């Protein structure tokens, strides 16, 4: 699977860890940065291109920051993105199963590297259920986003 990933300085170590784990698991990873640690960088220049690529390719992505909140908000500004902040594997699984989320947001300061990997695995390995009630709700959001 092709996976897009992005972060600012706040989750730089986590991003590098996840890139290595994703590649070892056989995924093709597109790293949108940050590519070097800069304590003063901002997340939008990394997160927005990542989110745009996820929508353009119809694939999945991961955005990271200190808490993951700002990164989730930034990603959700891109039309077609359904980014969800997770704090345990169950939430990561439900974002896919019930909400067909296409971007997972994690906080680099909120859990261990291994716990983050468990959430990424749950997110990537869970398909959307396709249940009518869940699809109906996603369709409502898409209609709102389209201005209808």
C-alpha positions as CSV (number, residue, x, y, z in Angstrom):
1,X,0.0,0.0,0.0
2,X,1.2,3.5,-0.7
3,X,1.1,5.6,2.4
4,X,1.7,9.4,2.7
5,X,3.2,10.8,5.9
6,X,4.1,14.3,7.2
7,X,5.1,16.0,10.4
8,X,6.7,19.1,11.8
9,X,9.5,19.1,14.4
10,X,7.2,17.9,17.2
11,X,7.0,14.4,15.9
12,X,10.1,14.2,13.8
13,X,11.5,11.1,15.7
14,X,8.1,9.4,15.4
15,X,7.8,10.1,11.7
16,X,11.3,8.6,11.0
17,X,10.4,5.5,13.2
18,X,7.1,5.0,11.3
19,X,8.7,5.4,7.9
20,X,11.1,2.6,8.7
21,X,8.4,0.4,10.2
22,X,6.1,1.0,7.2
23,X,8.8,0.2,4.7
24,X,9.7,-3.0,6.7
25,X,6.1,-4.0,6.5
26,X,6.2,-3.7,2.7
27,X,4.4,-0.3,2.2
28,X,5.5,2.3,-0.3
29,X,6.0,5.5,1.8
30,X,5.9,9.0,0.5
31,X,7.5,11.2,3.0
32,X,6.3,14.8,2.8
33,X,8.7,16.0,5.6
34,X,10.0,17.4,7.7
35,X,13.2,16.0,6.3
36,X,15.4,17.6,8.9
37,X,14.8,18.7,12.5
38,X,13.9,22.4,12.8
39,X,12.4,23.4,16.2
40,X,10.8,26.5,14.6
41,X,9.1,24.9,11.6
42,X,5.3,24.9,11.1
43,X,3.1,21.9,10.2
44,X,0.9,23.3,7.4
45,X,3.6,23.3,4.7
46,X,4.1,19.5,5.4
47,X,0.6,18.4,6.2
48,X,-1.4,20.1,3.4
49,X,0.6,18.6,0.5
50,X,0.3,15.2,2.3
51,X,-3.4,15.6,2.5
52,X,-3.7,16.7,-1.1
53,X,-1.7,13.7,-2.3
54,X,-4.0,11.3,-0.3
55,X,-7.1,12.7,-2.0
56,X,-5.5,12.9,-5.4
57,X,-4.3,9.2,-5.2
58,X,-7.2,7.8,-3.2
59,X,-4.8,6.3,-0.7
60,X,-4.1,6.7,3.0
61,X,-2.0,9.0,5.0
62,X,-0.6,9.8,8.4
63,X,0.0,13.2,9.9
64,X,1.9,13.8,13.0
65,X,2.6,16.7,15.5
66,X,3.0,17.3,19.2
67,X,-0.6,16.4,20.0
68,X,-1.9,15.7,16.5
69,X,-4.7,18.2,16.9
70,X,-3.5,21.0,14.6
71,X,-2.4,18.5,12.0
72,X,-5.8,16.9,12.0
73,X,-7.4,20.3,11.6
74,X,-5.1,21.3,8.8
75,X,-5.6,18.0,6.9
76,X,-9.4,18.4,7.2
77,X,-9.2,21.7,5.3
78,X,-8.4,19.7,2.2
79,X,-11.6,18.8,0.3
80,X,-12.1,15.0,0.4
81,X,-10.0,14.4,3.5
82,X,-11.5,12.7,6.5
83,X,-8.7,12.9,9.1
84,X,-9.1,11.4,12.5
85,X,-7.1,11.9,15.7
86,X,-6.5,8.6,17.5
87,X,-5.1,7.8,20.9
88,X,-5.4,4.1,21.0
89,X,-5.7,1.2,18.5
90,X,-9.5,0.9,18.9
91,X,-10.1,4.5,17.9
92,X,-7.7,4.1,15.0
93,X,-9.7,1.0,13.9
94,X,-13.0,2.7,14.3
95,X,-11.9,5.7,12.2
96,X,-11.6,3.4,9.2
97,X,-14.4,0.9,10.0
98,X,-17.1,3.5,10.7
99,X,-15.9,6.8,9.2
100,X,-13.7,5.6,6.2
101,X,-11.0,8.0,7.4
102,X,-8.2,8.4,4.9
103,X,-5.8,10.2,7.2
104,X,-4.7,9.2,10.7
105,X,-3.4,11.9,13.0
106,X,-1.2,11.1,16.0
107,X,0.6,13.1,18.6
108,X,4.3,12.5,18.8
109,X,4.3,13.5,22.5
110,X,1.2,11.4,23.4
111,X,2.4,7.8,23.3
112,X,5.4,5.5,22.9
113,X,6.8,4.7,19.4
114,X,5.4,1.2,19.7
115,X,2.0,2.3,20.7
116,X,1.9,4.7,17.7
117,X,2.9,1.8,15.5
118,X,0.0,-0.3,16.9
119,X,-2.4,2.5,16.0
120,X,-0.9,2.8,12.5
121,X,-1.3,-0.9,11.9
122,X,-4.9,-0.9,13.1
123,X,-5.7,2.1,10.8
124,X,-4.0,0.6,7.7
125,X,-5.3,-2.9,8.2
126,X,-9.0,-2.0,8.8
127,X,-11.3,-1.7,5.9
128,X,-14.4,0.6,5.8
129,X,-17.4,-1.6,6.8
130,X,-19.6,-0.2,4.1
131,X,-22.6,-0.4,6.3
132,X,-25.4,1.8,5.0
133,X,-25.7,3.9,8.2
134,X,-22.0,4.8,8.1
135,X,-22.1,5.5,4.3
136,X,-25.1,7.7,4.8
137,X,-23.3,9.8,7.3
138,X,-20.2,10.1,5.2
139,X,-22.4,11.1,2.2
140,X,-24.0,13.9,4.4
141,X,-20.6,15.3,5.2
142,X,-19.5,15.1,1.5
143,X,-22.7,17.0,0.5
144,X,-22.0,19.7,3.0
145,X,-18.4,19.9,1.9
146,X,-19.7,20.3,-1.7
147,X,-21.9,23.2,-0.6
148,X,-25.2,21.5,-1.1
